[in-house]
């Protein structure tokens, strides 16, 4: 019998983070994600990656 369910992913998302933000920041997030065909999670991940890269360069 074939396996059922969702396929396994390389790095599953096991941690859930909740936070509060200003309404206007949330609108920016929604707009950005929509305009760039991303989910809100993907948009936040990209922003976090950019911040991390920026601070890595600043430390050199």
Backbone torsions as a table, in degrees:
resi	resn	phi	psi	omega
1	UNK	NA	141.1	-179.1
2	UNK	-72.1	150.8	176.7
3	UNK	-67.7	146.3	-179.5
4	UNK	-117.4	162.7	177.3
5	UNK	101.9	-174.9	-178.9
6	UNK	-74.4	145.3	177.5
7	UNK	-69.1	151.1	178.4
8	UNK	-70.2	146.6	176.8
9	UNK	-112.4	159.3	-176.2
10	UNK	-63.5	-44.3	-179.9
11	UNK	-132.1	90.4	-177.2
12	UNK	-66.6	150.0	178.5
13	UNK	-88.7	103.0	-175.9
14	UNK	-101.1	-15.3	-175.0
15	UNK	-107.4	134.0	176.9
16	UNK	-109.3	130.2	179.5
17	UNK	-121.9	131.3	176.6
18	UNK	-119.0	140.3	178.4
19	UNK	-152.8	162.6	-179.3
20	UNK	-103.3	146.9	176.7
21	UNK	-144.4	161.2	178.7
22	UNK	-67.0	151.0	-177.9
23	UNK	-58.7	-40.2	-178.5
24	UNK	-69.0	-31.4	175.7
25	UNK	-69.7	-37.8	177.4
26	UNK	-64.9	-39.5	177.3
27	UNK	-63.5	-39.4	176.7
28	UNK	-61.7	-44.3	179.5
29	UNK	-61.0	-47.9	179.9
30	UNK	-60.9	-44.5	-178.1
31	UNK	-64.4	-46.5	-179.8
32	UNK	-60.4	-48.3	-178.6
33	UNK	-60.7	-43.0	-179.5
34	UNK	-65.3	-45.3	-178.0
35	UNK	-66.7	-27.4	-177.7
36	UNK	-106.6	13.3	177.2
37	UNK	53.9	47.5	178.5
38	UNK	-121.4	160.1	168.5
39	UNK	-81.0	165.0	178.2
40	UNK	-63.2	-37.0	178.0
41	UNK	-63.1	-44.5	179.1
42	UNK	-62.7	-40.1	179.2
43	UNK	-63.1	-43.6	178.7
44	UNK	-64.8	-41.8	179.0
45	UNK	-62.2	-42.5	178.7
46	UNK	-63.8	-41.5	177.6
47	UNK	-63.3	-41.7	178.4
48	UNK	-64.2	-42.3	177.4
49	UNK	-61.0	-42.8	178.9
50	UNK	-63.3	-43.4	177.5
51	UNK	-61.5	-43.9	-179.6
52	UNK	-61.6	-45.5	179.0
53	UNK	-62.8	-41.7	-179.5
54	UNK	-60.7	-44.8	-178.8
55	UNK	-73.7	-28.8	175.8
56	UNK	-64.9	-43.4	179.8
57	UNK	-66.5	-37.0	-179.0
58	UNK	-66.7	-28.2	-178.7
59	UNK	-79.0	-16.1	-178.4
60	UNK	-74.7	NA	NA
